Structure formats: C-alpha cells, structure tokens
Amino acid sequence: MTVSRREAIAALAVFMDWAAAHSSADAAQAAPTAPQAPVFTRDLPSVSLDGWEIRVSHVDYAPGRVGMPHQHAGFLFAYVLQGSVVAQVIGNGVSDEVRTYRTGEMFYEPIGATHQVSKNASATDPARLLAINLLPKAPR
C-alpha cells in the first residue's frame, strides 16, 4: 500500500491530536475549560517527503528488557502507551540525557541519531511504545 506525503502528514496530525487528547483526558474531566497543553512539540527537519513512507508499529518491552543501541533510516516519534521506558538518544542536536518516559509521554529520534539506551524501566511490569517512523521508502 502506498501512502502519499499528504496522507502521511495527515495521519501524523491525527495521531498527535489523539495523543494530546488521550494524555490530558483526566485533566479535561477535572477542568473542562482549561486549555490543553501539547504532549510534545518539536521542530522538524526541512525535508521533502517525496519517496518517503510512514511506518507505525508497537514496540513491546517485556519486564527487564534491554535493547541494543540502534539507528533508524528516518525520524521517529515514540509515544509510551503503557509502563515506563528509559531512553537516551544521542547525536544530531538532541540532548544526550538518559531519561525515563512514562505513559502518555513522547520522545523524538532525529535522522542519523543513535538510540543508545532503550529499556523497560521496570523489572516486573511490561511497557509498550507506539513508534511512528517517517523514512525513505525501501526499494521494493
């Protein structure tokens, strides 16, 4: 299935809107007139998305799981759906701090950066991410 640039950006916008609404649902119930704060804000690189695609996947972290350092071909947004994940992304202008992301939080991996630390923060509870990767299409 081919996804156009417009469809990819629209899907990302819908997801970001959903993520913002989902994470602030409790706050909205407590104060329905309060303005919603964004879950995540980040400038994007100046790229043409011609020849690119979007891949959205779940990343499951079993209790105690530790991932290997890795890179992605494009840029990636990760939204924590369940549990807590410890991550460190280094390179390409991002902070290299090791940080714990909890349910409802997001992080960004720019093109060329290394996801140096990737692990479940808990030794007893699972964690799950929704990974949104925008990347050049692989030759088919």
N, CA, C and O atoms as a GROMACS GRO file, in nm:
protein
  560
    1MET      N    1   0.084  -0.118   0.000
    1MET     CA    2   0.000   0.000   0.000
    1MET      C    3   0.088   0.124   0.000
    1MET      O    4   0.182   0.133   0.080
    2THR      N    5   0.061   0.216  -0.086
    2THR     CA    6   0.138   0.339  -0.094
    2THR      C    7   0.066   0.449  -0.017
    2THR      O    8  -0.056   0.466  -0.030
    3VAL      N    9   0.140   0.522   0.061
    3VAL     CA   10   0.086   0.634   0.136
    3VAL      C   11   0.149   0.761   0.081
    3VAL      O   12   0.271   0.773   0.074
    4SER      N   13   0.064   0.854   0.041
    4SER     CA   14   0.116   0.980  -0.012
    4SER      C   15   0.170   1.066   0.101
    4SER      O   16   0.142   1.042   0.219
    5ARG      N   17   0.248   1.167   0.064
    5ARG     CA   18   0.302   1.260   0.164
    5ARG      C   19   0.187   1.325   0.240
    5ARG      O   20   0.194   1.339   0.362
    6ARG      N   21   0.084   1.366   0.169
    6ARG     CA   22  -0.031   1.432   0.234
    6ARG      C   23  -0.097   1.336   0.333
    6ARG      O   24  -0.133   1.377   0.444
    7GLU      N   25  -0.114   1.208   0.294
    7GLU     CA   26  -0.174   1.111   0.384
    7GLU      C   27  -0.086   1.086   0.506
    7GLU      O   28  -0.136   1.073   0.617
    8ALA      N   29   0.045   1.079   0.486
    8ALA     CA   30   0.137   1.057   0.597
    8ALA      C   31   0.130   1.171   0.697
    8ALA      O   32   0.124   1.148   0.818
    9ILE      N   33   0.132   1.294   0.647
    9ILE     CA   34   0.126   1.410   0.736
    9ILE      C   35  -0.010   1.416   0.805
    9ILE      O   36  -0.019   1.450   0.923
   10ALA      N   37  -0.117   1.384   0.731
   10ALA     CA   38  -0.250   1.383   0.792
   10ALA      C   39  -0.258   1.278   0.901
   10ALA      O   40  -0.315   1.302   1.008
   11ALA      N   41  -0.202   1.159   0.875
   11ALA     CA   42  -0.203   1.052   0.976
   11ALA      C   43  -0.125   1.095   1.099
   11ALA      O   44  -0.167   1.070   1.212
   12LEU      N   45  -0.011   1.160   1.078
   12LEU     CA   46   0.069   1.207   1.190
   12LEU      C   47  -0.008   1.313   1.270
   12LEU      O   48  -0.006   1.312   1.393
   13ALA      N   49  -0.075   1.403   1.200
   13ALA     CA   50  -0.152   1.507   1.269
   13ALA      C   51  -0.265   1.447   1.349
   13ALA      O   52  -0.290   1.489   1.462
   14VAL      N   53  -0.334   1.348   1.292
   14VAL     CA   54  -0.442   1.281   1.366
   14VAL      C   55  -0.387   1.211   1.489
   14VAL      O   56  -0.444   1.219   1.597
   15PHE      N   57  -0.272   1.142   1.472
   15PHE     CA   58  -0.213   1.074   1.586
   15PHE      C   59  -0.175   1.173   1.695
   15PHE      O   60  -0.205   1.151   1.812
   16MET      N   61  -0.108   1.282   1.657
   16MET     CA   62  -0.064   1.380   1.757
   16MET      C   63  -0.185   1.439   1.830
   16MET      O   64  -0.180   1.462   1.950
   17ASP      N   65  -0.295   1.464   1.756
   17ASP     CA   66  -0.416   1.515   1.818
   17ASP      C   67  -0.472   1.412   1.916
   17ASP      O   68  -0.513   1.446   2.027
   18TRP      N   69  -0.476   1.284   1.873
   18TRP     CA   70  -0.523   1.177   1.960
   18TRP      C   71  -0.436   1.167   2.084
   18TRP      O   72  -0.487   1.156   2.195
   19ALA      N   73  -0.303   1.172   2.066
   19ALA     CA   74  -0.211   1.159   2.178
   19ALA      C   75  -0.233   1.272   2.278
   19ALA      O   76  -0.235   1.249   2.400
   20ALA      N   77  -0.251   1.393   2.228
   20ALA     CA   78  -0.274   1.507   2.317
   20ALA      C   79  -0.407   1.491   2.392
   20ALA      O   80  -0.414   1.517   2.512
   21ALA      N   81  -0.511   1.447   2.321
   21ALA     CA   82  -0.640   1.429   2.386
   21ALA      C   83  -0.636   1.315   2.487
   21ALA      O   84  -0.693   1.326   2.596
   22HIS      N   85  -0.570   1.207   2.449
   22HIS     CA   86  -0.563   1.088   2.537
   22HIS      C   87  -0.489   1.120   2.665
   22HIS      O   88  -0.535   1.083   2.773
   23SER      N   89  -0.376   1.188   2.657
   23SER     CA   90  -0.294   1.212   2.776
   23SER      C   91  -0.354   1.316   2.869
   23SER      O   92  -0.322   1.320   2.988
   24SER      N   93  -0.441   1.400   2.815
   24SER     CA   94  -0.498   1.503   2.902
   24SER      C   95  -0.646   1.478   2.931
   24SER      O   96  -0.718   1.570   2.971
   25ALA      N   97  -0.693   1.354   2.910
   25ALA     CA   98  -0.833   1.322   2.934
   25ALA      C   99  -0.872   1.343   3.080
   25ALA      O  100  -0.977   1.401   3.109
   26ASP      N  101  -0.788   1.298   3.172
   26ASP     CA  102  -0.818   1.316   3.314
   26ASP      C  103  -0.820   1.463   3.351
   26ASP      O  104  -0.908   1.508   3.426
   27ALA      N  105  -0.725   1.538   3.300
   27ALA     CA  106  -0.720   1.682   3.329
   27ALA      C  107  -0.841   1.752   3.271
   27ALA      O  108  -0.895   1.844   3.333
   28ALA      N  109  -0.885   1.710   3.153
   28ALA     CA  110  -1.001   1.773   3.090
   28ALA      C  111  -1.128   1.746   3.170
   28ALA      O  112  -1.215   1.832   3.178
   29GLN      N  113  -1.138   1.626   3.228
   29GLN     CA  114  -1.255   1.596   3.310
   29GLN      C  115  -1.256   1.681   3.436
   29GLN      O  116  -1.362   1.722   3.482
   30ALA      N  117  -1.140   1.706   3.493
   30ALA     CA  118  -1.131   1.785   3.617
   30ALA      C  119  -1.157   1.933   3.590
   30ALA      O  120  -1.219   2.000   3.671
   31ALA      N  121  -1.110   1.983   3.477
   31ALA     CA  122  -1.124   2.125   3.443
   31ALA      C  123  -1.156   2.136   3.294
   31ALA      O  124  -1.066   2.164   3.215
   32PRO      N  125  -1.282   2.116   3.253
   32PRO     CA  126  -1.315   2.110   3.111
   32PRO      C  127  -1.287   2.238   3.033
   32PRO      O  128  -1.278   2.233   2.910
   33THR      N  129  -1.274   2.351   3.099
   33THR     CA  130  -1.249   2.475   3.026
   33THR      C  131  -1.100   2.511   3.021
   33THR      O  132  -1.063   2.610   2.958
   34ALA      N  133  -1.016   2.432   3.087
   34ALA     CA  134  -0.872   2.462   3.088
   34ALA      C  135  -0.812   2.433   2.950
   34ALA      O  136  -0.848   2.334   2.887
   35PRO      N  137  -0.722   2.520   2.902
   35PRO     CA  138  -0.658   2.494   2.774
   35PRO      C  139  -0.571   2.369   2.783
   35PRO      O  140  -0.509   2.342   2.886
   36GLN      N  141  -0.566   2.292   2.674
   36GLN     CA  142  -0.485   2.171   2.672
   36GLN      C  143  -0.342   2.204   2.635
   36GLN      O  144  -0.316   2.275   2.538
   37ALA      N  145  -0.250   2.152   2.713
   37ALA     CA  146  -0.108   2.168   2.682
   37ALA      C  147  -0.068   2.057   2.586
   37ALA      O  148  -0.115   1.944   2.600
   38PRO      N  149   0.017   2.086   2.489
   38PRO     CA  150   0.060   1.980   2.398
   38PRO      C  151   0.140   1.872   2.471
   38PRO      O  152   0.212   1.902   2.566
   39VAL      N  153   0.127   1.749   2.426
   39VAL     CA  154   0.204   1.639   2.480
   39VAL      C  155   0.349   1.653   2.436
   39VAL      O  156   0.442   1.618   2.509
   40PHE      N  157   0.368   1.705   2.315
   40PHE     CA  158   0.500   1.705   2.255
   40PHE      C  159   0.505   1.814   2.148
   40PHE      O  160   0.413   1.827   2.068
   41THR      N  161   0.613   1.892   2.147
   41THR     CA  162   0.636   1.991   2.044
   41THR      C  163   0.780   1.981   2.000
   41THR      O  164   0.871   1.976   2.083
   42ARG      N  165   0.802   1.979   1.870
   42ARG     CA  166   0.939   1.965   1.818
   42ARG      C  167   0.945   2.021   1.677
   42ARG      O  168   0.857   1.991   1.596
   43ASP      N  169   1.046   2.102   1.646
   43ASP     CA  170   1.068   2.144   1.509
   43ASP      C  171   1.111   2.024   1.428
   43ASP      O  172   1.184   1.937   1.477
   44LEU      N  173   1.067   2.017   1.304
   44LEU     CA  174   1.103   1.906   1.216
   44LEU      C  175   1.209   1.951   1.116
   44LEU      O  176   1.220   2.070   1.085
   45PRO      N  177   1.286   1.855   1.066
   45PRO     CA  178   1.387   1.890   0.967
   45PRO      C  179   1.321   1.935   0.838
   45PRO      O  180   1.207   1.899   0.810
   46SER      N  181   1.392   2.013   0.761
   46SER     CA  182   1.343   2.059   0.632
   46SER      C  183   1.371   1.950   0.529
   46SER      O  184   1.479   1.943   0.471
   47VAL      N  185   1.271   1.865   0.508
   47VAL     CA  186   1.286   1.755   0.412
   47VAL      C  187   1.164   1.750   0.323
   47VAL      O  188   1.054   1.787   0.362
   48SER      N  189   1.186   1.703   0.202
   48SER     CA  190   1.074   1.670   0.114
   48SER      C  191   1.034   1.528   0.146
   48SER      O  192   1.121   1.441   0.162
   49LEU      N  193   0.908   1.502   0.156
   49LEU     CA  194   0.862   1.367   0.187
   49LEU      C  195   0.830   1.286   0.062
   49LEU      O  196   0.773   1.177   0.071
   50ASP      N  197   0.866   1.339  -0.055
   50ASP     CA  198   0.851   1.262  -0.177
   50ASP      C  199   0.940   1.139  -0.168
   50ASP      O  200   1.059   1.150  -0.138
   51GLY      N  201   0.883   1.022  -0.194
   51GLY     CA  202   0.960   0.899  -0.184
   51GLY      C  203   0.977   0.847  -0.043
   51GLY      O  204   1.058   0.758  -0.018
   52TRP      N  205   0.901   0.902   0.050
   52TRP     CA  206   0.907   0.859   0.190
   52TRP      C  207   0.780   0.783   0.224
   52TRP      O  208   0.682   0.787   0.150
   53GLU      N  209   0.784   0.712   0.336
   53GLU     CA  210   0.667   0.643   0.386
   53GLU      C  211   0.662   0.656   0.537
   53GLU      O  212   0.759   0.697   0.601
   54ILE      N  213   0.548   0.620   0.592
   54ILE     CA  214   0.532   0.620   0.737
   54ILE      C  215   0.511   0.475   0.780
   54ILE      O  216   0.434   0.401   0.718
   55ARG      N  217   0.578   0.436   0.886
   55ARG     CA  218   0.561   0.304   0.946
   55ARG      C  219   0.524   0.325   1.093
   55ARG      O  220   0.596   0.392   1.167
   56VAL      N  221   0.413   0.269   1.133
   56VAL     CA  222   0.368   0.280   1.270
   56VAL      C  223   0.365   0.139   1.328
   56VAL      O  224   0.304   0.049   1.269
   57SER      N  225   0.429   0.120   1.440
   57SER     CA  226   0.435  -0.013   1.499
   57SER      C  227   0.435  -0.005   1.651
   57SER      O  228   0.468   0.098   1.710
   58HIS      N  229   0.397  -0.117   1.712
   58HIS     CA  230   0.407  -0.131   1.856
   58HIS      C  231   0.544  -0.189   1.889
   58HIS      O  232   0.593  -0.277   1.819
   59VAL      N  233   0.604  -0.140   1.995
   59VAL     CA  234   0.729  -0.195   2.046
   59VAL      C  235   0.701  -0.239   2.189
   59VAL      O  236   0.678  -0.158   2.278
   60ASP      N  237   0.704  -0.370   2.208
   60ASP     CA  238   0.675  -0.426   2.340
   60ASP      C  239   0.804  -0.451   2.416
   60ASP      O  240   0.900  -0.507   2.362
   61TYR      N  241   0.806  -0.410   2.541
   61TYR     CA  242   0.919  -0.430   2.630
   61TYR      C  243   0.874  -0.524   2.741
   61TYR      O  244   0.796  -0.485   2.828
   62ALA      N  245   0.924  -0.646   2.739
   62ALA     CA  246   0.898  -0.738   2.850
   62ALA      C  247   0.963  -0.682   2.976
   62ALA      O  248   1.056  -0.601   2.966
   63PRO      N  249   0.918  -0.723   3.092
   63PRO     CA  250   0.983  -0.676   3.215
   63PRO      C  251   1.134  -0.700   3.209
   63PRO      O  252   1.180  -0.810   3.179
   64GLY      N  253   1.210  -0.594   3.238
   64GLY     CA  254   1.356  -0.604   3.239
   64GLY      C  255   1.423  -0.601   3.102
   64GLY      O  256   1.546  -0.607   3.095
   65ARG      N  257   1.347  -0.592   2.993
   65ARG     CA  258   1.407  -0.593   2.859
   65ARG      C  259   1.501  -0.476   2.839
   65ARG      O  260   1.469  -0.362   2.874
   66VAL      N  261   1.617  -0.504   2.782
   66VAL     CA  262   1.715  -0.401   2.746
   66VAL      C  263   1.745  -0.417   2.597
   66VAL      O  264   1.784  -0.525   2.553
   67GLY      N  265   1.727  -0.310   2.520
   67GLY     CA  266   1.754  -0.314   2.376
   67GLY      C  267   1.897  -0.274   2.346
   67GLY      O  268   1.966  -0.213   2.428
   68MET      N  269   1.940  -0.310   2.227
   68MET     CA  270   2.075  -0.274   2.179
   68MET      C  271   2.072  -0.134   2.119
   68MET      O  272   1.967  -0.092   2.070
   69PRO      N  273   2.185  -0.062   2.120
   69PRO     CA  274   2.191   0.068   2.050
   69PRO      C  275   2.157   0.047   1.903
   69PRO      O  276   2.197  -0.053   1.842
   70HIS      N  277   2.083   0.144   1.846
   70HIS     CA  278   2.042   0.131   1.706
   70HIS      C  279   2.011   0.268   1.648
   70HIS      O  280   2.002   0.368   1.719
   71GLN      N  281   1.994   0.270   1.515
   71GLN     CA  282   1.954   0.390   1.443
   71GLN      C  283   1.836   0.355   1.354
   71GLN      O  284   1.812   0.239   1.323
   72HIS      N  285   1.764   0.458   1.313
   72HIS     CA  286   1.653   0.442   1.220
   72HIS      C  287   1.686   0.518   1.092
   72HIS      O  288   1.759   0.617   1.094
   73ALA      N  289   1.630   0.471   0.980
   73ALA     CA  290   1.658   0.533   0.850
   73ALA      C  291   1.594   0.671   0.838
   73ALA      O  292   1.641   0.753   0.758
   74GLY      N  293   1.492   0.699   0.912
   74GLY     CA  294   1.424   0.828   0.907
   74GLY      C  295   1.420   0.892   1.043
   74GLY      O  296   1.509   0.871   1.125
   75PHE      N  297   1.316   0.972   1.067
   75PHE     CA  298   1.300   1.026   1.201
   75PHE      C  299   1.180   0.959   1.266
   75PHE      O  300   1.085   0.919   1.199
   76LEU      N  301   1.188   0.946   1.398
   76LEU     CA  302   1.094   0.863   1.471
   76LEU      C  303   1.035   0.938   1.589
   76LEU      O  304   1.105   1.013   1.658
   77PHE      N  305   0.906   0.917   1.611
   77PHE     CA  306   0.837   0.966   1.730
   77PHE      C  307   0.792   0.843   1.807
   77PHE      O  308   0.735   0.752   1.748
   78ALA      N  309   0.817   0.839   1.936
   78ALA     CA  310   0.778   0.726   2.019
   78ALA      C  311   0.686   0.776   2.130
   78ALA      O  312   0.722   0.866   2.205
   79TYR      N  313   0.568   0.716   2.139
   79TYR     CA  314   0.468   0.751   2.239
   79TYR      C  315   0.453   0.632   2.334
   79TYR      O  316   0.428   0.520   2.288
   80VAL      N  317   0.467   0.654   2.463
   80VAL     CA  318   0.457   0.546   2.560
   80VAL      C  319   0.309   0.518   2.588
   80VAL      O  320   0.237   0.601   2.644
   81LEU      N  321   0.266   0.398   2.547
   81LEU     CA  322   0.128   0.356   2.567
   81LEU      C  323   0.106   0.292   2.704
   81LEU      O  324  -0.002   0.302   2.762
   82GLN      N  325   0.210   0.225   2.754
   82GLN     CA  326   0.198   0.150   2.880
   82GLN      C  327   0.333   0.145   2.949
   82GLN      O  328   0.436   0.131   2.883
   83GLY      N  329   0.332   0.156   3.080
   83GLY     CA  330   0.455   0.142   3.157
   83GLY      C  331   0.548   0.261   3.144
   83GLY      O  332   0.506   0.373   3.117
   84SER      N  333   0.678   0.233   3.164
   84SER     CA  334   0.782   0.335   3.155
   84SER      C  335   0.901   0.279   3.080
   84SER      O  336   0.936   0.162   3.094
   85VAL      N  337   0.963   0.364   2.999
   85VAL     CA  338   1.076   0.325   2.917
   85VAL      C  339   1.191   0.421   2.944
   85VAL      O  340   1.171   0.543   2.947
   86VAL      N  341   1.310   0.369   2.963
   86VAL     CA  342   1.430   0.450   2.979
   86VAL      C  343   1.495   0.462   2.841
   86VAL      O  344   1.517   0.361   2.773
   87ALA      N  345   1.524   0.586   2.800
   87ALA     CA  346   1.583   0.607   2.668
   87ALA      C  347   1.691   0.714   2.673
   87ALA      O  348   1.687   0.805   2.756
   88GLN      N  349   1.786   0.698   2.584
   88GLN     CA  350   1.888   0.800   2.560
   88GLN      C  351   1.910   0.804   2.409
   88GLN      O  352   1.945   0.703   2.348
   89VAL      N  353   1.888   0.921   2.351
   89VAL     CA  354   1.910   0.942   2.208
   89VAL      C  355   2.024   1.042   2.196
   89VAL      O  356   2.019   1.149   2.255
   90ILE      N  357   2.127   1.006   2.118
   90ILE     CA  358   2.243   1.094   2.106
   90ILE      C  359   2.268   1.128   1.959
   90ILE      O  360   2.242   1.048   1.870
   91GLY      N  361   2.320   1.249   1.938
   91GLY     CA  362   2.356   1.293   1.804
   91GLY      C  363   2.251   1.380   1.740
   91GLY      O  364   2.134   1.380   1.780
   92ASN      N  365   2.293   1.456   1.639
   92ASN     CA  366   2.207   1.542   1.559
   92ASN      C  367   2.128   1.643   1.641
   92ASN      O  368   2.010   1.667   1.615
   93GLY      N  369   2.193   1.701   1.740
   93GLY     CA  370   2.134   1.814   1.811
   93GLY      C  371   2.034   1.780   1.920
   93GLY      O  372   1.968   1.871   1.971
   94VAL      N  373   2.020   1.654   1.957
   94VAL     CA  374   1.929   1.622   2.067
   94VAL      C  375   2.008   1.613   2.196
   94VAL      O  376   2.128   1.586   2.196
   95SER      N  377   1.938   1.635   2.306
   95SER     CA  378   2.001   1.621   2.437
   95SER      C  379   2.041   1.475   2.453
   95SER      O  380   1.968   1.385   2.412
   96ASP      N  381   2.157   1.452   2.512
   96ASP     CA  382   2.202   1.313   2.528
   96ASP      C  383   2.172   1.259   2.668
   96ASP      O  384   2.236   1.164   2.712
   97GLU      N  385   2.076   1.320   2.737
   97GLU     CA  386   2.044   1.275   2.872
   97GLU      C  387   1.970   1.141   2.870
   97GLU      O  388   1.893   1.113   2.778
   98VAL      N  389   1.994   1.060   2.971
   98VAL     CA  390   1.918   0.937   2.992
   98VAL      C  391   1.792   0.979   3.066
   98VAL      O  392   1.798   1.045   3.170
   99ARG      N  393   1.676   0.941   3.011
   99ARG     CA  394   1.550   0.988   3.068
   99ARG      C  395   1.448   0.876   3.072
   99ARG      O  396   1.446   0.789   2.984
  100THR      N  397   1.365   0.878   3.173
  100THR     CA  398   1.254   0.782   3.183
  100THR      C  399   1.128   0.849   3.130
  100THR      O  400   1.089   0.956   3.176
  101TYR      N  401   1.064   0.784   3.033
  101TYR     CA  402   0.939   0.831   2.974
  101TYR      C  403   0.827   0.741   3.024
  101TYR      O  404   0.835   0.618   3.018
  102ARG      N  405   0.721   0.806   3.073
  102ARG     CA  406   0.609   0.732   3.131
  102ARG      C  407   0.489   0.736   3.038
  102ARG      O  408   0.488   0.809   2.939
  103THR      N  409   0.389   0.656   3.069
  103THR     CA  410   0.267   0.650   2.988
  103THR      C  411   0.218   0.792   2.957
  103THR      O  412   0.204   0.875   3.046
  104GLY      N  413   0.192   0.817   2.829
  104GLY     CA  414   0.144   0.948   2.784
  104GLY      C  415   0.253   1.044   2.742
  104GLY      O  416   0.222   1.154   2.697
  105GLU      N  417   0.380   1.007   2.756
  105GLU     CA  418   0.491   1.094   2.714
  105GLU      C  419   0.549   1.045   2.583
  105GLU      O  420   0.531   0.929   2.544
  106MET      N  421   0.620   1.135   2.515
  106MET     CA  422   0.680   1.104   2.385
  106MET      C  423   0.825   1.146   2.381
  106MET      O  424   0.869   1.231   2.458
  107PHE      N  425   0.899   1.083   2.288
  107PHE     CA  426   1.034   1.131   2.257
  107PHE      C  427   1.055   1.122   2.106
  107PHE      O  428   0.979   1.058   2.034
  108TYR      N  429   1.159   1.189   2.062
  108TYR     CA  430   1.189   1.206   1.920
  108TYR      C  431   1.330   1.159   1.892
  108TYR      O  432   1.422   1.184   1.969
  109GLU      N  433   1.347   1.090   1.779
  109GLU     CA  434   1.479   1.049   1.733
  109GLU      C  435   1.501   1.110   1.594
  109GLU      O  436   1.435   1.069   1.499
  110PRO      N  437   1.591   1.208   1.581
  110PRO     CA  438   1.615   1.267   1.450
  110PRO      C  439   1.692   1.172   1.358
  110PRO      O  440   1.751   1.074   1.402
  111ILE      N  441   1.688   1.204   1.232
  111ILE     CA  442   1.762   1.128   1.132
  111ILE      C  443   1.910   1.126   1.170
  111ILE      O  444   1.968   1.230   1.201
  112GLY      N  445   1.970   1.008   1.169
  112GLY     CA  446   2.113   0.994   1.198
  112GLY      C  447   2.149   0.985   1.344
  112GLY      O  448   2.265   0.961   1.378
  113ALA      N  449   2.052   1.004   1.434
  113ALA     CA  450   2.080   0.993   1.577
  113ALA      C  451   2.087   0.846   1.617
  113ALA      O  452   2.035   0.759   1.546
  114THR      N  453   2.149   0.818   1.729
  114THR     CA  454   2.158   0.682   1.781
  114THR      C  455   2.072   0.670   1.906
  114THR      O  456   2.084   0.749   2.000
  115HIS      N  457   1.987   0.569   1.906
  115HIS     CA  458   1.908   0.537   2.025
  115HIS      C  459   2.000   0.449   2.110
  115HIS      O  460   2.000   0.326   2.098
  116GLN      N  461   2.077   0.513   2.195
  116GLN     CA  462   2.184   0.448   2.271
  116GLN      C  463   2.132   0.360   2.384
  116GLN      O  464   2.180   0.248   2.404
  117VAL      N  465   2.032   0.410   2.457
  117VAL     CA  466   1.974   0.334   2.568
  117VAL      C  467   1.826   0.315   2.537
  117VAL      O  468   1.756   0.411   2.503
  118SER      N  469   1.780   0.192   2.549
  118SER     CA  470   1.641   0.158   2.524
  118SER      C  471   1.606   0.040   2.613
  118SER      O  472   1.644  -0.074   2.586
  119LYS      N  473   1.532   0.068   2.722
  119LYS     CA  474   1.500  -0.042   2.813
  119LYS      C  475   1.372  -0.014   2.891
  119LYS      O  476   1.330   0.100   2.908
  120ASN      N  477   1.313  -0.123   2.937
  120ASN     CA  478   1.197  -0.114   3.024
  120ASN      C  479   1.247  -0.065   3.160
  120ASN      O  480   1.345  -0.118   3.213
  121ALA      N  481   1.179   0.033   3.216
  121ALA     CA  482   1.219   0.086   3.347
  121ALA      C  483   1.185  -0.009   3.461
  121ALA      O  484   1.233   0.007   3.573
  122SER      N  485   1.101  -0.108   3.432
  122SER     CA  486   1.057  -0.199   3.537
  122SER      C  487   1.108  -0.341   3.513
  122SER      O  488   1.114  -0.388   3.399
  123ALA      N  489   1.145  -0.407   3.620
  123ALA     CA  490   1.185  -0.548   3.613
  123ALA      C  491   1.065  -0.641   3.629
  123ALA      O  492   1.078  -0.762   3.614
  124THR      N  493   0.947  -0.583   3.660
  124THR     CA  494   0.829  -0.666   3.685
  124THR      C  495   0.709  -0.638   3.596
  124THR      O  496   0.624  -0.724   3.579
  125ASP      N  497   0.701  -0.518   3.538
  125ASP     CA  498   0.584  -0.479   3.457
  125ASP      C  499   0.624  -0.456   3.312
  125ASP      O  500   0.732  -0.404   3.285
  126PRO      N  501   0.537  -0.495   3.217
  126PRO     CA  502   0.569  -0.470   3.076
  126PRO      C  503   0.553  -0.322   3.041
  126PRO      O  504   0.491  -0.245   3.115
  127ALA      N  505   0.610  -0.283   2.929
  127ALA     CA  506   0.595  -0.148   2.875
  127ALA      C  507   0.567  -0.161   2.726
  127ALA      O  508   0.602  -0.262   2.665
  128ARG      N  509   0.505  -0.058   2.668
  128ARG     CA  510   0.473  -0.062   2.525
  128ARG      C  511   0.480   0.079   2.468
  128ARG      O  512   0.429   0.175   2.526
  129LEU      N  513   0.546   0.089   2.351
  129LEU     CA  514   0.554   0.214   2.276
  129LEU      C  515   0.471   0.204   2.149
  129LEU      O  516   0.448   0.095   2.097
  130LEU      N  517   0.426   0.318   2.100
  130LEU     CA  518   0.376   0.331   1.964
  130LEU      C  519   0.484   0.409   1.890
  130LEU      O  520   0.506   0.527   1.919
  131ALA      N  521   0.551   0.344   1.795
  131ALA     CA  522   0.661   0.407   1.722
  131ALA      C  523   0.610   0.453   1.586
  131ALA      O  524   0.554   0.374   1.509
  132ILE      N  525   0.629   0.581   1.556
  132ILE     CA  526   0.589   0.641   1.429
  132ILE      C  527   0.717   0.682   1.358
  132ILE      O  528   0.783   0.778   1.398
  133ASN      N  529   0.751   0.609   1.253
  133ASN     CA  530   0.877   0.630   1.182
  133ASN      C  531   0.848   0.683   1.043
  133ASN      O  532   0.781   0.617   0.964
  134LEU      N  533   0.898   0.802   1.011
  134LEU     CA  534   0.891   0.856   0.876
  134LEU      C  535   1.027   0.836   0.813
  134LEU      O  536   1.127   0.885   0.865
  135LEU      N  537   1.032   0.764   0.701
  135LEU     CA  538   1.159   0.724   0.642
  135LEU      C  539   1.150   0.711   0.491
  135LEU      O  540   1.042   0.693   0.435
  136PRO      N  541   1.266   0.720   0.425
  136PRO     CA  542   1.266   0.698   0.280
  136PRO      C  543   1.216   0.557   0.249
  136PRO      O  544   1.247   0.462   0.321
  137LYS      N  545   1.138   0.544   0.141
  137LYS     CA  546   1.089   0.412   0.101
  137LYS      C  547   1.205   0.322   0.066
  137LYS      O  548   1.301   0.363   0.001
  138ALA      N  549   1.195   0.197   0.110
  138ALA     CA  550   1.295   0.097   0.074
  138ALA      C  551   1.266   0.050  -0.067
  138ALA      O  552   1.149   0.042  -0.106
  139PRO      N  553   1.368   0.018  -0.144
  139PRO     CA  554   1.344  -0.036  -0.279
  139PRO      C  555   1.263  -0.165  -0.267
  139PRO      O  556   1.290  -0.249  -0.181
  140ARG      N  557   1.165  -0.180  -0.353
  140ARG     CA  558   1.079  -0.299  -0.347
  140ARG      C  559   1.098  -0.383  -0.469
  140ARG      O  560   1.035  -0.488  -0.482
   0.00000   0.00000   0.00000
